[in-house]
Amino acid sequence: MEEAANAAAPKEGEAGRLLMVPGPTNLSMGVRKAMSQPQVGHMDLDYAKEFSEVVRLARKAFRNSNGHQFVLTGSGTLAMEIAVTSIVSPGDKVLALNTGYFANRMVEINKAYGASVEEIRTEFGVSANPDEIRRKLAAGKFKAVFVTHVDTSSTTCNAIKEIVKEAKNSSSLAVVDGVCSVGGLELDFDRLGADVVFTGSQKALAAPPGTVLIAVSRELLEQMERRKDSIRGYYLNLLRWKSYMDDPRGYFATPAVQLMQALKVALQELDEEGLDARWRRHHANAEIIREGIVGAGSGLVVKERAHRADTVTGIWTKDGAAPDIQRVLRDRYNIDVAKGLGENGTTMLRVGHFGNLTKEQADYFVDSFAKASAGR
């Protein structure tokens, strides 16, 4: 296996380092070439056709045939905030499932817009319990439930189907942060029944950072249109964006044209591979990596197998060893991984294994990690 794995090592002058951080990910040559095209005007009719194709392909990536699809320029945090502004009015009571740093960001954004936020907090590396959510929802009325499918800080994967079901059974809106899941983990928007699912371009979709993709249910859009108070945002207002999504020949705000062109190629590559096939590839690579980590004598942050994400894995290292292992992987093996956030910066590594990652690259990581963690 070592010989095959070494053959997958990044070569000088080719793709650069093997990015195995929790985003961004490595880009295909096709995506990279898309960003090097001559500048096109954002009001160009050919660009309008390209953007319409981006929206169509985004629908396929979400399996969103019944709702509305949005693609905007911005980071994942913009998608979080626009989901809040489009739903929440000051004083609305919402439930946030706090399973890590990015789930906590949803709490903070809701508070910034005047929501009355109640939380269900879990231990680090532990997913939200649908039974506890059911009891909480039965005890009071909530406008919306906010849940992070995969939190890249704790690498915890929530039981999204069960959680959305509990939210809808209680007549609450269901908002899903799919930044670290869409394209890499099973998520069928039409079947899931959520009201909002959003993601960023730079993770399992294998496009550059800078664009967000948002699926919205018909029911929610109708609720937004009936709101008595106005949405507290201008750029952060899905109703303002809807006409542009329907017909991009108009104008609302200047998009990052090259990023949209690159996203189109990335979505075409996903479409060619097939969504189900991409989910299977992510799972197979994740299993290789998790088995290799345990085989090297390290522990996984998420103990329950069912709650481990196929897009990112957290590793417990020996006390203080995370920075050294990260440095050896980078300097000796040309692999980038991320440390844990905050207090976990010296004891935890976070490994992203999504996008275009191949089996050979997963094998190369396992071999390199075993050597790096052994001090070789």
DRENTOR-887289 format. One record per residue (C-alpha): x, y, z; residue in three letters. Coordinates in steps of 0.001 Angstrom, whole numbers, plus 500000, padded with zeros to 6 digits. Example, Ala and Ser with C-alpha at 12.3 -4.5 7.8 and 13.67 -1.06 7.14 Angstrom:
DRENTOR-887289
{{512300,495500,507800},ALA} {{513670,498940,507140},SER} 
***
This chain:
DRENTOR-887289
{{500000,500000,500000},MET} {{502896,502340,500790},GLU} {{504164,502344,497203},GLU} {{500710,503161,495820},ALA} {{500193,505800,498488},ALA} {{503500,507500,497756},ASN} {{502540,507656,494092},ALA} {{499639,509884,495178},ALA} {{501940,512349,496927},ALA} {{501685,515903,495576},PRO} {{504496,516587,493107},LYS} {{506343,519894,493034},GLU} {{504824,522149,490372},GLY} {{501612,520155,490013},GLU} {{498676,520668,492348},ALA} {{500608,522146,495251},GLY} {{499973,520722,498711},ARG} {{497326,518114,499301},LEU} {{494686,520151,501118},LEU} {{493080,518063,503833},MET} {{491903,520941,505965},VAL} {{488150,521258,506649},PRO} {{487909,523558,503619},GLY} {{488903,524796,501163},PRO} {{489708,521689,499190},THR} {{491852,520934,496164},ASN} {{490483,522085,492806},LEU} {{490389,520139,489566},SER} {{492252,521491,486552},MET} {{488907,522243,484926},GLY} {{487822,524428,487844},VAL} {{491194,526181,487932},ARG} {{491035,526908,484201},LYS} {{487538,528356,484569},ALA} {{488944,531068,486838},MET} {{491613,532056,484303},SER} {{489226,533023,481516},GLN} {{489126,536625,480267},PRO} {{486940,538896,482367},GLN} {{483260,538840,481397},VAL} {{480787,541556,482270},GLY} {{478232,540551,484866},HIS} {{475463,541917,482610},MET} {{476708,539956,479594},ASP} {{473932,537778,478153},LEU} {{476314,534821,477840},ASP} {{477112,535147,481534},TYR} {{473384,535213,482328},ALA} {{473081,531844,480567},LYS} {{476055,530526,482539},GLU} {{474533,531649,485805},PHE} {{471184,530047,484974},SER} {{473104,526816,484462},GLU} {{474762,527257,487864},VAL} {{471337,527538,489504},VAL} {{470056,524485,487601},ARG} {{473045,522387,488641},LEU} {{472765,523633,492224},ALA} {{469219,522290,492306},ARG} {{470560,518876,491305},LYS} {{473263,519000,493994},ALA} {{470572,519588,496638},PHE} {{467948,517445,494901},ARG} {{465709,520462,495128},ASN} {{462970,520170,492526},SER} {{460102,521612,494577},ASN} {{461625,524627,496312},GLY} {{463573,527722,495333},HIS} {{467310,527801,494689},GLN} {{469677,530690,495398},PHE} {{473373,531134,494612},VAL} {{475083,534227,496036},LEU} {{478537,535709,496347},THR} {{479789,535398,499933},GLY} {{481091,533037,502595},SER} {{479236,530395,504561},GLY} {{478607,532948,507285},THR} {{476614,535025,504815},LEU} {{474388,531999,504192},ALA} {{473901,531606,507934},MET} {{472985,535245,508341},GLU} {{470639,535448,505368},ILE} {{468787,532401,506711},ALA} {{468254,534252,509992},VAL} {{467302,537615,508485},THR} {{464793,536003,506153},SER} {{463057,534095,508952},ILE} {{463515,535789,512301},VAL} {{461783,538883,513618},SER} {{462806,540533,516913},PRO} {{461388,538551,519813},GLY} {{460849,535331,517878},ASP} {{461630,532265,519932},LYS} {{464069,529869,518240},VAL} {{465824,526661,519246},LEU} {{469501,526225,518364},ALA} {{471271,522879,518608},LEU} {{474749,523834,519769},ASN} {{477209,521079,518820},THR} {{480315,523190,518239},GLY} {{481891,526456,517155},TYR} {{479836,526958,513993},PHE} {{476577,525916,515624},ALA} {{477352,528523,518270},ASN} {{477793,531073,515483},ARG} {{474155,530453,514546},MET} {{473248,531258,518154},VAL} {{475153,534543,517988},GLU} {{473644,535566,514653},ILE} {{470130,534893,515928},ASN} {{470809,537020,518995},LYS} {{472189,539819,516821},ALA} {{468819,539981,515045},TYR} {{466786,540048,518225},GLY} {{465684,536436,518485},ALA} {{464949,534852,521842},SER} {{467323,531889,521645},VAL} {{467121,528677,523620},GLU} {{469900,526142,523182},GLU} {{470462,522451,523503},ILE} {{474184,522097,524108},ARG} {{476058,518828,523756},THR} {{479431,517663,524962},GLU} {{482276,518116,522514},PHE} {{482126,515385,519872},GLY} {{478578,514361,520801},VAL} {{475595,514889,518491},SER} {{472224,516342,519433},ALA} {{469722,513824,520803},ASN} {{466425,513775,518839},PRO} {{464544,512624,521968},ASP} {{465773,515642,523918},GLU} {{464808,517879,521010},ILE} {{461323,516348,520922},ARG} {{460842,517034,524643},ARG} {{462078,520604,524272},LYS} {{459759,521305,521353},LEU} {{456810,519790,523216},ALA} {{457398,522189,526113},ALA} {{457054,525374,524081},GLY} {{456416,526894,520666},LYS} {{459472,527802,518568},PHE} {{459535,529762,515306},LYS} {{462473,527740,513989},ALA} {{465008,525062,514830},VAL} {{468613,525688,513708},PHE} {{470895,522683,513309},VAL} {{474382,522198,511897},THR} {{474574,518951,509929},HIS} {{478349,518601,510404},VAL} {{480169,521003,512691},ASP} {{483731,521304,511449},THR} {{485003,522309,514896},SER} {{483886,519129,516662},SER} {{483536,517010,513463},THR} {{480166,515848,514816},THR} {{477453,514724,512402},CYS} {{473883,515235,513573},ASN} {{471001,512877,512775},ALA} {{469547,515381,510357},ILE} {{466520,513396,509165},LYS} {{465240,512762,512678},GLU} {{465899,516334,513814},ILE} {{464114,517922,510850},VAL} {{461190,515536,511396},LYS} {{460888,516639,515038},GLU} {{461000,520302,514024},ALA} {{458290,519916,511395},LYS} {{456117,517785,513690},ASN} {{456129,520724,516117},SER} {{455231,523192,513300},SER} {{458648,524861,513568},SER} {{460733,525876,510591},LEU} {{463817,523703,510063},ALA} {{467076,525443,509107},VAL} {{470057,523241,508247},VAL} {{473662,524367,508007},ASP} {{474965,521993,505338},GLY} {{478272,523772,504727},VAL} {{480299,520669,505561},CYS} {{477833,518102,504219},SER} {{476106,519023,500942},VAL} {{477711,517001,498174},GLY} {{479559,514709,500588},GLY} {{476844,513272,502825},LEU} {{473383,512067,501957},GLU} {{471067,515069,501908},LEU} {{468003,515083,499679},ASP} {{466256,518437,500115},PHE} {{462882,517326,498760},ASP} {{462736,514224,500958},ARG} {{464274,515864,504003},LEU} {{461492,518417,504305},GLY} {{463637,521232,505725},ALA} {{462792,524858,505018},ASP} {{466345,526077,504431},VAL} {{469532,524164,503668},VAL} {{472662,526091,502762},PHE} {{476253,525288,501908},THR} {{479500,526892,500806},GLY} {{481317,526246,497559},SER} {{484695,525316,499036},GLN} {{484026,521962,500686},LYS} {{482403,518842,499244},ALA} {{481461,520706,496050},LEU} {{485190,521261,495347},ALA} {{484914,524844,494102},ALA} {{486828,527931,495311},PRO} {{485650,529770,498435},PRO} {{483346,532715,497917},GLY} {{479924,531471,496853},THR} {{476987,530101,498826},VAL} {{474161,527867,497663},LEU} {{470809,527983,499457},ILE} {{467750,525800,498989},ALA} {{464475,527216,500316},VAL} {{461079,525531,500551},SER} {{458074,526983,498746},ARG} {{456222,527213,502053},GLU} {{458923,529328,503638},LEU} {{459143,531704,500695},LEU} {{455377,532206,500905},GLU} {{455709,532942,504629},GLN} {{458436,535480,503889},MET} {{456223,537202,501345},GLU} {{453402,537428,503942},ARG} {{455590,538868,506706},ARG} {{454043,541884,508433},LYS} {{457455,543342,509307},ASP} {{460097,543901,506657},SER} {{463174,541721,506450},ILE} {{466015,543445,508314},ARG} {{468504,543324,505497},GLY} {{469112,544595,501992},TYR} {{471786,542344,500496},TYR} {{470816,539793,503170},LEU} {{467262,539428,501909},ASN} {{466262,536389,499869},LEU} {{463146,538118,498554},LEU} {{465322,540726,496844},ARG} {{467403,537973,495250},TRP} {{464519,535886,493935},LYS} {{463918,537849,490733},SER} {{467623,537615,489860},TYR} {{467606,533847,490401},MET} {{464577,533600,488120},ASP} {{466112,535810,485433},ASP} {{469807,536780,485804},PRO} {{469589,539211,482884},ARG} {{468475,541765,485438},GLY} {{470651,543403,488085},TYR} {{470720,543390,491846},PHE} {{474385,543256,492917},ALA} {{477621,542462,491130},THR} {{478521,538770,491477},PRO} {{482051,537347,491607},ALA} {{481918,536274,487968},VAL} {{484994,534033,487901},GLN} {{483914,532258,491079},LEU} {{480517,531546,489548},MET} {{482176,530218,486398},GLN} {{484398,527966,488498},ALA} {{481400,526807,490531},LEU} {{479614,525867,487318},LYS} {{482477,523553,486330},VAL} {{482627,522023,489822},ALA} {{478880,521342,489733},LEU} {{479205,519852,486250},GLN} {{481883,517506,487584},GLU} {{479604,516512,490451},LEU} {{476776,515895,487998},ASP} {{479021,513719,485825},GLU} {{480148,511657,488813},GLU} {{476608,511374,490143},GLY} {{475481,512481,493579},LEU} {{475003,508964,494941},ASP} {{478425,507924,493632},ALA} {{480013,510960,495276},ARG} {{478364,510116,498586},TRP} {{479720,506546,498319},ARG} {{483222,507782,497478},ARG} {{483232,510116,500462},HIS} {{482151,507292,502756},HIS} {{484769,504887,501412},ALA} {{487579,507438,501793},ASN} {{486388,508376,505279},ALA} {{486503,504738,506353},GLU} {{490063,504377,505035},ILE} {{491148,507465,506940},ILE} {{489377,506593,510192},ARG} {{490754,503061,510186},GLU} {{494229,504412,509465},GLY} {{494038,506921,512304},ILE} {{493032,504255,514809},VAL} {{495650,501889,513390},GLY} {{498290,504542,514019},ALA} {{497319,504591,517698},GLY} {{495358,507853,517752},SER} {{491792,508345,518920},GLY} {{488771,509729,517110},LEU} {{487010,512743,518602},VAL} {{483541,511382,517743},VAL} {{483172,508074,519524},LYS} {{479820,506953,518101},GLU} {{480296,505517,514614},ARG} {{476878,506705,513425},ALA} {{477760,510313,514248},HIS} {{481121,510437,512449},ARG} {{481094,512623,509357},ALA} {{482249,511348,505971},ASP} {{483603,514826,505201},THR} {{485842,515676,508174},VAL} {{487416,513711,511023},THR} {{488692,514905,514392},GLY} {{491759,513249,515889},ILE} {{492917,513353,519500},TRP} {{496701,513492,519690},THR} {{499033,513154,522648},LYS} {{499148,516267,524815},ASP} {{500708,519099,522874},GLY} {{501507,516968,519808},ALA} {{498999,518411,517312},ALA} {{501183,521338,516114},PRO} {{504207,519076,515611},ASP} {{502258,516468,513646},ILE} {{500682,519232,511568},GLN} {{504130,520673,510817},ARG} {{505635,517308,509837},VAL} {{502705,516519,507543},LEU} {{503115,519893,505877},ARG} {{506915,520080,505610},ASP} {{507786,516438,504967},ARG} {{504708,514996,503267},TYR} {{503180,518085,501624},ASN} {{499795,517610,503322},ILE} {{497848,520396,505029},ASP} {{495595,519511,507965},VAL} {{494056,521815,510573},ALA} {{494468,521973,514315},LYS} {{491549,522042,516706},GLY} {{489985,525399,517523},LEU} {{490484,527272,520785},GLY} {{491493,525155,523741},GLU} {{491882,522096,521489},ASN} {{494647,523693,519426},GLY} {{497443,521514,520810},THR} {{495549,518247,521337},THR} {{493336,517904,518273},MET} {{493756,517722,514505},LEU} {{490923,518132,512008},ARG} {{491248,516338,508678},VAL} {{489020,517220,505738},GLY} {{488406,514402,503257},HIS} {{485918,515735,500779},PHE} {{485638,517146,497288},GLY} {{487884,515443,494750},ASN} {{489887,513313,497198},LEU} {{490799,509926,495717},THR} {{491389,506549,497367},LYS} {{495088,506858,496521},GLU} {{495260,510211,498290},GLN} {{493415,508797,501304},ALA} {{495960,505951,501433},ASP} {{498820,508436,501145},TYR} {{497430,510439,504062},PHE} {{497118,507334,506241},VAL} {{500705,506308,505535},ASP} {{501997,509843,506109},SER} {{499972,510344,509302},PHE} {{501286,507098,510801},ALA} {{504865,508260,510187},LYS} {{504268,511814,511352},ALA} {{502547,510747,514576},SER} {{505445,508350,515258},ALA} {{507909,511200,514810},GLY} {{509199,510041,511411},ARG} 
***
